[in-house]
Amino acid sequence: MSRRLFTSLAAIATALVGAQAQAQDFAVTHATVALGDGTEPISDATVVVRGGRIAAAGAGMATPAGIPVIDGTGKWVTPGIFAAYTDLGLWDVDAVDESNDKSADDSPFNAALDISVALNPASEHIAINRAGGVTRASVTGFNGKSIFAGQGAVIDLGADPQMLVQPRAFQVVSLGENGAKLAGGSRVAAYVTFRNALREARDIAAIPAGADRKSDVLLTHADAVALVPVVQGVQKLYVEVERAADIRAVLALRTEFPKLDMVIVGATEGWMVAADLAAAKVPVLVMPMNDLPAQFEQIAATQSNIGRMTKAGVKVGIGMFAGMNQPRYAPQQAGNMVALTKVPGATGLSWGQALAAITSIPADITGMGGQKGAAQGVLKPGAVGDVVLWDGDPLELSSAPVKVWIDGIDQPLTTRQTRLRDRYKSLDRTYLPKAYDW
């Protein structure tokens, strides 16, 4: 093993072990504080964290005696970013199959696939996005040769090995154009495949343990069992679909399967069926600013998609961060929605709404809004102590995190990029070849 590789591995191991510290009590005072709940920022405010949880946040409050105090003058405090629908921890180099666990093209299983066993807390993507203010994320695999991509998980980005917050948090199915291609060439085939799978899951849940299944089943036993929590409404179902007509078809599935707890992912034409989504109380995860229809199912794309759905009462989170579209870019995407309010005829989001779209709303959509333990994505008493201190307005490109806490634990912000920067910014040029002497 080379000295350089050994040093890198040792640094990673030290960071992972060293970060297993106890939650810290601290307060940030005199900062501009954004709670992440959709309200506007609060000037000259304080955030107090005790025992890994938010103890208080707001203006005009006293700082408890005996805890470290950070002067936040000129800085901003927000909850950590909750990045929805990512592939964090599933790959290192996209083009190197051995380092890539995003999909299982040749597997005989699909719905039963559980990505939580492949998550890598030492992935450099985790460190880079943590340094960008991302503290939690939902992670999904992607389709192989089936409309089902498998079961996603919720993670935290703390610098320790225990990243898994909730395994099997949701099931993913792809319909629309991609689902049509995977199911045999048309949407008709995709919906028949999907309905049949849900019926098999319903049937296997009803038969006595050890009894034989029907002879005409198509799913493996493992895949059918994996879909049982979906038809029972225990596990969320993330449905990838873009076209307005396809969204209506997905919502109609509740006629036959009334317990489906659905989340629409994509929804480029969601604004056209916003009233239907709001009435059905089905939330949406979407990538904003998508107005270049690269596919027929995106013909009605508009940058006002999120703003119009939000105005209609749809719960909309910004998500779909995968590949080179890193979750650390979420503040930029949210900031774009604020800027859109200044474009004549466009519909964007207020500053508070935009921050909520990358913090509390995706956390709530994923099921982490407080129903299962402490709330995430907000600075409210009892919520998890995920706090980011920024050097300026976090929705501005010029701003960056100064400190990041996850569960009240101060996190390292070093990455491969920062190590390379520090290594070469003061490089000794004494022994450079003559070719560099100019």
Secondary structure as UniProt FT lines:
FT   HELIX           3..18
FT   STRAND          26..33
FT   STRAND          42..50
FT   TURN            51..52
FT   STRAND          53..59
FT   TURN            65..66
FT   STRAND          69..71
FT   TURN            73..74
FT   STRAND          76..79
FT   STRAND          81..86
FT   TURN            88..89
FT   TURN            94..95
FT   HELIX           97..99
FT   TURN            105..106
FT   TURN            111..112
FT   HELIX           115..118
FT   TURN            121..122
FT   HELIX           124..131
FT   TURN            132..133
FT   STRAND          134..139
FT   STRAND          148..156
FT   STRAND          164..174
FT   HELIX           176..183
FT   HELIX           187..206
FT   TURN            209..210
FT   TURN            215..216
FT   HELIX           221..231
FT   TURN            232..233
FT   STRAND          236..241
FT   HELIX           244..252
FT   HELIX           253..255
FT   TURN            258..259
FT   STRAND          262..266
FT   TURN            268..269
FT   HELIX           270..273
FT   HELIX           274..280
FT   STRAND          284..286
FT   HELIX           296..298
FT   TURN            299..300
FT   TURN            303..304
FT   HELIX           305..311
FT   TURN            312..313
FT   STRAND          316..321
FT   TURN            323..324
FT   HELIX           327..329
FT   HELIX           330..339
FT   HELIX           340..342
FT   TURN            344..345
FT   HELIX           351..356
FT   TURN            357..359
FT   HELIX           360..366
FT   TURN            371..372
FT   TURN            381..382
FT   STRAND          387..390
FT   TURN            394..395
FT   TURN            397..398
FT   STRAND          401..406
FT   TURN            407..408
FT   STRAND          409..410
FT   HELIX           416..424
FT   TURN            425..426
FT   TURN            430..431
FT   HELIX           434..436
//
